[in-house]
Amino acid sequence: MVLEVFYVPCPDAGAAGNLVAHLLAKKLIACGNVVTAKSLYTWEGAMVSENEYVAVMKSIPALAVIIESEVKAVHPYSVPAVIHWQANCNKEYFEWLVEQLKEQNAN
């Protein structure tokens, strides 16, 4: 069974939680986790080291384009990282996931 996993860093726990809640309310994801992370990257020519909060979310591949667009629309960063990939999961989890997205799949 193949699902879509999204990995989206956010500036704080509130932004990550709001993103997950927003996508849950729209029935675009079945669930999400907010994970703390120490991020290092270059921005505007300078090395940056800061705490971020990563929204890890699970959905189905058919909704990936819609989810990416929705994340870009509500994310506080001017250049959000919307990283996603397909992964295998057990049948029972996949069946639960599809059930959670039932309204969206009907549209």
N, C-alpha and C positions, 0 to 999 in steps of 0.2 A: 504494500500500500504506500503510495507516494503522497507526501504533503509538501507544503511550501513553508520554509522557515525564514523569518525576517529578523535582521539584526540592525537596530537603529539606535545609535548613540544620541543622547540628549544632555542638555546642560545641567539638569538637576532632576531629583526624584519626582518632583511635581510634574515637570514637563513629560517625563517618561510615563508616569502613571496616567496623566491626562490623555496621552497619545493612545495608550492601550485601551483606556475606557472609551475613547471616541470611536475606535475601530470595533470594539466589542458592541457598542450601542448600534452601530451600523450593520452588525452581523457580517463583517468582513473578515474577522479573525475569530477563532474559537477560544483562544486563551493567550495570555501574555505574562511574561516575567519581567521584573525590573531588577537588574543586576548592577552592582557598583563596579566601576572600573577606573583604573588610573590610565589616562590617555596621554601619549606623547606624539606630537605632530608639528609640522612646520606650517605657520600661518602668517601671511604677509611678510615673509622673509625671516621670521624669528621662530626659534624652537619654543614650543609651548608644552607645559606639563600641567595637567589639571585633572580633577576628578570629573567623571561623567557617569551617567546612568544609562545603561543599555536596555532598550525594550526588545526582548526576544519574543517573537509572536509566531503563532502557528495558524495556517490556513490551508486552502487547497490551491493548486497551481492555476486553476481557471480564474482566480481572483487577484492574481499577482499584479497585473497592470493597474487595476482599480486601486489596490492598496497602495502601490507606489505613488500614484497621483494624489491620493488622499493624504498620505504622509507629507508629501511636499507642500500641500496646501496648508497644513496646520502646524508644521514643525517650526520651532523658533529660530533655527539656524538659517542663514542665507544660503548655505550650501550643505544641506543635510546628507549624511551617508545613508542611503537606503539599500542595504545589502541583503540579497535573498538568494536562496538556493533550494533545490528539491532534495528531500531526504526520505528514506524508507522508515516506516514505523509498523508497529504491530497492528493487526486487523481490528482488534477491539478498540484501540485508541482512535484509529482512523474512522471507524463507524461512529464513535462518540463525536469526533470533530465534525464530520459531515452533518450529523444531527443538529449540532449547535448552529450551523450555517444554513439550515434548511430554508428559512425565509429568503435569504439572499439568492440561493440556488434556484428558487422558484421564479425569480424575476428575469 
